[in-house]
Amino acid sequence: MAKKILILLFLLSACLTVRADELNCNLKVSVGSRVNVPNKKVFEQLERSLTLFVNGRKWTNLSFKPSEKINCNIVIDVQEYDLQRSIMKCYISVQLQRPVYNSSYTTTILNTIDRNYTFKYAENDPIEYSDENIGTNLTATISYYCYLMLGLYFDSFGYRSGESFFDAARNVVSLAQSFSEEGWKTSESNNRNRYWTVESYSNGNFSAIHEVLYDYYRRGLDQMYDDPALGREGILQALQTLKKLDDQRKNLPSKLSFMETKADELVNIFKEAPPAEKKVALELLKALDPGSSKYNF
């Protein structure tokens, strides 16, 4: 109970502290070997502008102390650049971290790569965005992932606490439907595009994913250092709920993302568990991630 109160006080204190920005994002623009552009300033300017945009914008109606900022990484890997049309084709990698209560351990909540990121950008182009006018595919995609990360982060501390941020990500998707770039439409063959990913978090039919996140992080990892058995119990409950969700709708993007992100951590958690717990965990993990060879403990 004391831990729960402390976490809730952390969330509440955000409303009472000196205003600061929420994200502490390490944003990098990496240029692939196939990109032959003599002047690299356009990529350097893009990195500076996006870093200021992500870390300087108010994404919530809360205020954070500097020590409470949310750590994340965004890497934009430029695969092609059309100098004449100022069009970049990129991969965007997004990683989100979260501290674990009463420990020095940091867990990863999201670790994903989006390979359909194309946008137009020339040196000194303004970075413009609002919730009513999302601008270009450049800022729409970045904003989408910022809201997605906030939704996942807050869901890990309080049941359905990230709901408003998933709704904000869904709003970006809705406004981006008119874009010609890939990633936003229901009709695309990629069922893990931005549309279907946020749909799997914001559609009420799949609301069990919020139980999974809360049980895994709050009832699971946050208990581990004081009571490992109690922590594993919370994590097993999360996996059982995820299995029921997967039986209801196979291979939801939220489920796939969870398993890809947590696989190694789950192995480390259960390799020292009692045999009976190992058996239950192994059955669940192999059912949830049948193609993986990682689950040998």
N, C-alpha and C positions, 0 to 999 in steps of 0.2 A: 504493500500500500504506500509506503514511504517513497519508493521509487516512482510510482505512478504520480504521486503528488508533485515530486520534483520535476518530472517531465512536463506535466501540465503547467507548472509555474514557469518553466522555460518558455513555453508557447505563449502564456499570458504576459510574461515580462516583455515580450517583443512589442506589446502595445504601450509600454510604460517607459521604454528606454529612449535615449537620444536617437534621433532618426539617422539611420545609416542604410546603405543599400544591401540587398539580400545575398547576392551571389558573389563568390570569390572564385571566378572562373579563370583558369589558365587556358587562354585561347591562342592557338597557333595556326598559321597558314603555312603549309608545307608545299613545296613545288616539286612535282614529279620529274624524273629524268627525261621524259619525253617532251617536256615543255621547254621550248627553245625561244626564250624572250630575252633580248640583251639587257633591257632595263627592268630590274626586279622591284623598282620602287612601288609599282602598282600593288604588289603582293604585301609589301611592308606597310603601305598605307591602309590596305584592307585589314590587316591584322590589328593595327592600332585603332582604327575606327570601330571595328567589331568588339574589341576588348572594352573600349569606352562605352559602347552601346550596351553590352551585356552586364558589365559590372556597375555602370552608372545609372541605369534605368531603374525606376521603382516598379517592381513586378507585382507587389502585393500592397495591401493597405496596412501592413505591419511595419515596425521598425526593429532593426537588429543592432545589437552591439557588434563592434568589429570582431570579437571573439566568437560570435554566434553565426557569422556568415557561412553560407553553404558552399562547401568545396566541390568543384566540378572541373572537368576538362573537356574542351571542344577542340578537335583538330580538323581543319579543312585541308584535305590533300588534293591539290590541283592536278588533275590528270591531263587536261587539255586547255589551251587558251587561244581563242581566236582574236588576234590583236586588232584586226580591222573592225570586227563587230563587238569587241570587248565582252565576249562570252566565255565564261569559265565552266568547265565540266569537272566536277569534284566528287570525292567521297567525303562524308562528314562523320567523324567518330565522336561519340558522346559518352562520357563516363561521369557518374555521380557517386560521391562518397558520403558516408554517415558515421559519426562517432558512436561507439557502443558504450552504454552506461557503465561507469565505475571501472573503466579499463583504458588502456592505451591503444586498443585495437580499433581500426577503422574498417568498416565493411563497405563493399561496393553494392549499390542499389541498382544501377543501370550501367551496362556496358554494351553499346550497340554501334553498328556501322550502317549508314544510309548511303547507298551507292548511286542514288538518283538525284544528285544535287547539281543543278545547272542554273546559272544566273548571269545577268549582265552587270558588269562593273568596270568602270574606268577610273583612273587615279583621280582622287578628290571628289568623286561622286558622293553626295550626301547619303547618310544612313538614316532613313526616315521610317517611322512606324507609329501607328496608334491602333487601339483596339477596334476602331471603326474603319480605318484605312491602313491596311497592312503593307502598302507599298509594293515592293517587288518580291520575287521569289527569294532573293538574298536575305532580306530581313524577315520575311514570313517564316522561312524554315528555321532560322535561328530562334525566333520568338516561340515557335511551336515547341522546340526542344527545351527552351527555358521553362515554359509552362508545364511540360511533361515532367521535367525533373522536379519542379516544385510540388506537383501533385504526388509523385512517388515519395518524396522526402517527407511531406507532412502526413501522408498515409501511414508511414512507418512509425510515427509517434502517436497518432490518435486515429481511431477507427473512422474512416471516411473523411478525415480532416483535409485531404487533398482534393476534395470534390470540386471546389470552385476553380482550381487550377486545371483540372482535366476539362472542365467546361470551357475555360479560356482557350485551351489548346484546340478544342473542338470548334470554337468560334473562328480560330485562325484557318482551320481546314475548310469551314463553310465559306469564308471570304475568298479563299484561294481556289475555289472550284472553277473560277473563270480563267485561271492561269493555263498557259499552254504547256508548262513544264510538268514532268511526271511527279507522282507522289501524293496527289491530293484527291483522286477520284475513286468512286466505288467500283467503276468498271475496269480498273486496271488488273492485269493478271497477277500482279504482285500482291498477295493477300497480307503482306506485312508492310504495306506502304503506310504513309502517315495517317491516312483516313482510317484504315482498318486497325492500326495500332491504338489510336486514341479511342476508337469505338469500343475496343475490348475493355477499356477502363471506365468509360462513361455510360455505356448501355446498361440499363438496370437489369437486364436479363443475365448479365455476367457479374453482378455485384459481389459475388463471393470472392473475387480477386482482392477486394479491400479487406476481407477477413484474413486472407492469406498473408497480405503484407503486414497487417497489425499483429497477427499471431507470430509470424516469423521473427519480426524485429523486436516488438515490445514484450511479448510473452515468451519469446525464444532467446534471441541473442542478448537482450538487455538483462536477462536473468542468469546468463551462463556463468559469470565470474563469481557470483555468490552461491549459486545452486545449479551446478551443471545438469543434474537429473531433471530439475524443473524446467530449465532452459530447453533441453532436448524434447521434453514433453510438449512445449509450445511449438517447437519446430515440427515435430511429428504431426501435431494437429493442423498446422499450416499445409503440410504435404497431403494430408488426408482430404482437406477441403479443396486443394488444387486438383487432386485426383477426381473428386466428384464433379468439379467444374469441367475438367477435361472429358469426362464421360458424357457430360451434357453437350459440349461443343468441342470437338477435337481440334487441337493445335491452334487455339486462340493466340494471337500475337503476344498478349500479356503473359500467357503461360510459357511460350517459347522463350521470351526474353528472360523470365525468371529463371528457368532452368539453365540457360546459357550463362547467366551471370553468377548463379549460386552453386554450380556443380562442384567446383574444387573446394569451396567452403563447406559444403555438405559432407564431402568425403572426410575432411579434417574433423568435423564435428562428431561424426558417428564411428570413426575408426577406433576410438577408445571407449565406445559405449558397451554396455553388457550385451551378451549374445542375443537375448530376446529382442532388444531394441534394434540391434544391427539387422536382424532378420526382417523386422517390420519396415525399417528404413530402406533396406535394399529392395524389397518387393515394390514399395512405392516409387522409388527412384527409377527402377527399370521399367515400370509401367508408364511413368511420366516421360521418360527419355530413353525409349527402347533402342535407339541407334547409337547410344554412347557406350564406350568401353571403360569409362572412368570409375564406375562404381564397383570397385573391388576392395572390400575391407572386411 
